Amino acid sequence: MMKSDQIKQHEHGENCECGCHDEHHDEHHHHEHKPITITIHDMSVVGSYTFSIAKSYQESETILDDLLKQAAKKVTDLGGIIGHIKAFLKSEGESCMISITDDESNKRYVKESQCTVEGVAIVFCIEPEQLQDILENVFKEYISE
Amino acid sequence: MKILILGGFLGSGKTSVVIQLAKYILGSNPENKTKVVILENEIGEVSIDDKLLRGSGYEVANMFSGCVCCTMAGELVIGLHNIIRDFNPELIIMEATGVAYPDNIRETIEQSLPDADCSITCITDAKRWKRLFRPMEMLLKGQLDAADVILINKTDLVDGDTLDEVEASIRTFNDMAQYFRISAAEPIDTAVFEAVLGIEQRSFK
């Protein structure tokens, strides 16, 4: 199986035309996304969102599950059709600093209670502004953090 | 070179099938030298499915923020040409967005790569079919009518009578395709993958 790292192993310049990516498509190109963006594609309204939950992975999983159910209910309550509402939850987990001043290393561990969420809500039959309102309302506690 | 376009409505289970298909291709022969590239296309500003695939042990090339059946057709052509130039793969699995018309993708590919053996497999959601059929009819029809293989997924979530009704309804859009009933939540029969890849492609194993 060919890995994406292999596909991306060449350097991507500003005007790279490799086609494997564009400015949004390549993980090497980091830039800030707005917490919620709404786009329209054909008949669908696409809401993309990123935010953090300052809780443990287990707590965040429960919270995110509930948030997505809330969003889904609000879409259907407005007469919309859910195409797909999904999110990827990632725990920042543990981190460690390793320092060396002589020949022995010193390690300091940090336990982070922080999870990141990246997701999309692709729906039909509601207005883009309505989806924006739904996502802002449902995620407001975490977007403002 | 074979290009498999995997289409189907949002949430029908395309990524779940890709994960099992990749396992099938590599599973029995880890020394397989066959070159396979998975291309993920997602419509949102953030990508989700490629993270899931990576989490399952597979990494993918992704194109997101648009649909390669229309707004990103140009990027698809450039991307395919560069993948072929750099890696000369034997199989490219192209997972389309859930709002893509796979036949448009095939048309774009065949115009640019006339020698490519391009096939379409479309996944449908048995559980939501009746709910989506009317409001999404044109999109569903457009996704299904050119499919060579149609997988009716989530069969574990409906009863037998409902499944028969769903299949009959789907067949009104395309009665020429090969049909399989699957549940991607469980191991998919290898005969399904052989059909998806084409009999002549058994060498992929």
Interface residues (C-beta under 8 A of the other chain):
Chain A: M1 M2 K3 S4 D5 Q6 I7 K8 H10 E17 C18 G19 C20 H21 D22 H24 H25 H33 T37 T39 H41 D42 M43 S44 V46 G47 S48 Y49 T50 I81 I82 G83 H84 K86 A87 F88 K90 E118 G119 V120 I122 F124 C125
Chain B: F9 L10 G11 A22 I25 L26 K35 V36 V37 I38 E42 I43 G44 E45 V46 S47 I48 D50 K51 L52 Y58 E59 V60 A61 N62 M63 F64 S65 G66 C67 C70 T71 E75 L76 V77 I78 G79 L80 H81 N82 I83 D86 F87 P89 G98 V99 L132 P135 M136 L139
